[in-house]
Amino acid sequence: MIVDDRVLHEDFVPSEVVHRHEAVNHLSETLEPLLSDARPETAFLFGPTGVGKTCIARYTVDQLREQLPSVRTAYVNCWQEYTRFRVLYSVLEAVDRAFDVHRSTPKDELFRRLSDANDQPIVAILDEVDQLEETEVLYDLHRLPHVSLVLIANREEELFASFDDRVRSRLRAGTRVQFDRYGTDELVAILEERAVQGLEPGVVDERHLRTIADAAAGDARVGIGILRSAVRRAERRGLESVTDDVLEASIPDARTAIRRKTVEQLIEHQRVLYDLIAEAGEIEPGELYAAYEEAVEDPKTNRTLRNYLTKMVHYDLIEAVGERRGRTYRLVDDE
């Protein structure tokens, strides 16, 4: 049933994008100065989870490389690489300059190496940039005239609130590309394209794709996950196509799998917060912070904790109930 399993994963970058042409054009225009040996403005891609920000960034940079093969690219997921050292190392590794770098290598040495790697332009895509714990690395990268930045986050206000004045003043003038939730028809078209590329003909019909799109509520990550889950379940049953009962069972399974994967990606202190909320059932911020401070040896600031909680809300791991003074946190129900 599955012809190309890669296509059924959210991080697959298609050779052609379905919808988001305006976003592609906007980002392409922003990066266009590179074709004339000039440096583009920093590009910001903002929007909720599962609306194609990462896919469009990587697709557009791939298109740029077809026109300018000399440009080097680095993709950094700041959810995993959230310190200055890790980001600089990731960019160096992407341009083959990370040899003989160890954990004890000074961060200034990493910066010097990146500064010296100026023979060709570098486009660095920093995904989940609102997860950075050391945002001064953005100042580092912005200082390098041969490095151009594409920064991906959920919301501009929350991202800029995490910057110090030096970083904020450098990046304020960048180009913004805003992403909204997919409509049902748009998500059906995306899923249909994935099915054409990744599945045998007839494995899934448009009625099922529309059911998946409705269940995904504008989130392509969820939609692709449901499609993948349904096809694999049908395969295990020895069926030749997805059926209504297979799809019905796959929707909650896919959501659970996505949530489990996201929980596994949480960094240590986020996971502590998540587990404390799970244990309490529902908890107000002051009580949560107090429990957190008892649970860890080197607690983060309240501001950092608020950023962590906001990120988990964006990813539908937890929900914030009520207004600020009466707010409580609880896990999102899988049902």
FENURUR-V359663 format. One record per pair of residues at least 6 apart in sequence whose C-alpha atoms are under 6 Angstrom apart, sorted by the first residue. I is the first residue (numbers start at 1). GAP is how many residues later the second one is. If there is no record, write none. Layout:
I GAP
I GAP
This chain:
1 198
1 199
2 196
2 197
3 195
3 196
4 194
7 187
7 191
8 220
10 211
13 42
18 172
31 9
33 6
33 7
41 133
42 107
42 132
43 107
43 131
43 132
44 106
44 107
44 108
44 131
44 132
45 107
45 132
46 107
46 108
46 109
46 132
47 107
47 131
47 132
48 106
50 169
50 170
50 171
51 130
51 168
71 50
71 51
72 50
73 49
73 50
73 51
74 17
74 20
74 50
75 49
75 50
76 50
77 50
78 49
78 50
78 51
78 53
78 54
79 49
79 52
81 6
82 50
82 51
83 50
83 51
84 50
84 53
85 22
92 6
118 28
121 25
122 25
123 24
123 25
123 26
124 25
125 25
125 26
126 25
127 25
128 24
128 25
129 23
129 24
130 23
130 29
139 28
181 37
182 36
183 35
184 29
187 26
188 21
188 22
188 25
203 38
203 39
204 38
212 11
213 10
216 6
216 7
225 29
226 25
226 28
229 21
229 25
230 17
230 20
234 8
277 53
281 49
282 47
282 48
283 45
283 46
284 44
293 6
312 6
313 6
317 15
318 12
318 13
318 14
319 10
319 11
319 13
320 8
320 9
321 6
321 7
